[in-house]
Amino acid sequence: MSDPGDADYTVLVHREGGSYRAEVEELPGFQATGESLTELWDAFEKSLSLYLSRGDRTVRVLLTRVENVEPGRVERYEARILVG
């Protein structure tokens, strides 16, 4: 994959039972999961780094919650991805 540099993405977080799943609308097929939101965001950053083929570079994710799409089930976040 070519280097996307810094970019903005839309992240949907689904709560399913006792766990969470995040997907990025602009990156088809990308998903991360976790048993808690903390675990989810940790897995999200690690998985995104691999997905963007940046194992040798740091990927930081800055999240802003935008809306509660389905209360208790789906939330939308804007994510600023910083590659450096």
Backbone torsions as a table, in degrees:
resi	resn	phi	psi	omega
1	MET	NA	140.5	177.6
2	SER	-70.5	157.5	-177.7
3	ASP	-69.6	115.4	-179.2
4	PRO	-81.6	-12.2	-175.1
5	GLY	61.9	-156.7	177.1
6	ASP	-72.7	140.6	-177.5
7	ALA	-153.8	161.2	176.6
8	ASP	-109.0	136.8	-179.4
9	TYR	-134.6	160.4	173.9
10	THR	-105.5	124.8	-177.6
11	VAL	-113.7	128.7	173.6
12	LEU	-104.9	128.3	178.4
13	VAL	-110.2	121.3	-179.6
14	HIS	-105.6	130.8	173.3
15	ARG	-98.4	120.2	-176.2
16	GLU	-128.3	104.2	-175.7
17	GLY	66.2	-123.8	179.6
18	GLY	-101.2	15.0	-178.4
19	SER	-130.2	174.0	-177.1
20	TYR	-126.9	148.9	176.6
21	ARG	-135.8	131.2	177.9
22	ALA	-114.2	139.0	173.9
23	GLU	-133.3	151.4	-178.8
24	VAL	-109.4	120.4	-176.1
25	GLU	-57.6	-36.4	-175.3
26	GLU	-85.7	-3.6	-179.4
27	LEU	-125.5	81.1	-176.9
28	PRO	-53.2	132.8	177.8
29	GLY	89.9	-12.4	180.0
30	PHE	-80.4	131.6	175.7
31	GLN	-147.7	153.5	171.3
32	ALA	-139.1	150.5	-179.2
33	THR	-133.5	159.7	176.7
34	GLY	-165.0	155.8	178.3
35	GLU	-79.2	-19.7	176.9
36	SER	-137.4	167.6	177.6
37	LEU	-64.4	-37.1	177.9
38	THR	-61.6	-46.5	178.3
39	GLU	-64.2	-39.5	179.0
40	LEU	-60.0	-49.7	-176.1
41	TRP	-67.9	-32.4	175.7
42	ASP	-64.8	-48.1	178.4
43	ALA	-64.2	-35.9	-180.0
44	PHE	-60.5	-49.9	-179.5
45	GLU	-62.7	-44.2	-179.6
46	LYS	-65.1	-45.3	-179.6
47	SER	-66.0	-39.4	-180.0
48	LEU	-65.4	-38.8	177.3
49	SER	-59.4	-43.6	177.6
50	LEU	-68.6	-42.6	-179.1
51	TYR	-60.0	-39.9	-179.4
52	LEU	-85.0	6.0	179.6
53	SER	54.7	48.5	-178.9
54	ARG	-123.8	44.4	-179.5
55	GLY	-59.6	-26.1	-179.4
56	ASP	-91.0	-1.5	-177.6
57	ARG	-127.9	155.2	-179.7
58	THR	-83.4	135.1	173.2
59	VAL	-114.8	121.6	176.3
60	ARG	-112.1	144.0	-179.3
61	VAL	-120.7	122.7	175.2
62	LEU	-107.7	117.7	-174.0
63	LEU	-107.1	142.4	172.2
64	THR	-131.3	121.0	178.4
65	ARG	-72.2	128.1	-175.9
66	VAL	-100.9	-50.1	-178.1
67	GLU	-159.4	157.5	174.4
68	ASN	-95.8	98.4	-174.7
69	VAL	-67.0	-50.2	176.1
70	GLU	-130.3	103.2	-175.3
71	PRO	-45.5	126.7	179.5
72	GLY	79.2	-4.7	-176.2
73	ARG	-128.1	-44.9	-175.6
74	VAL	-136.6	128.7	176.0
75	GLU	-124.1	146.9	178.8
76	ARG	-108.4	133.9	177.6
77	TYR	-124.1	150.2	167.0
78	GLU	-98.7	131.8	-178.6
79	ALA	-119.8	126.2	172.5
80	ARG	-97.2	116.3	-178.2
81	ILE	-98.3	121.6	-179.7
82	LEU	-110.9	119.4	179.9
83	VAL	-107.9	124.0	-178.3
84	GLY	-157.5	NA	NA
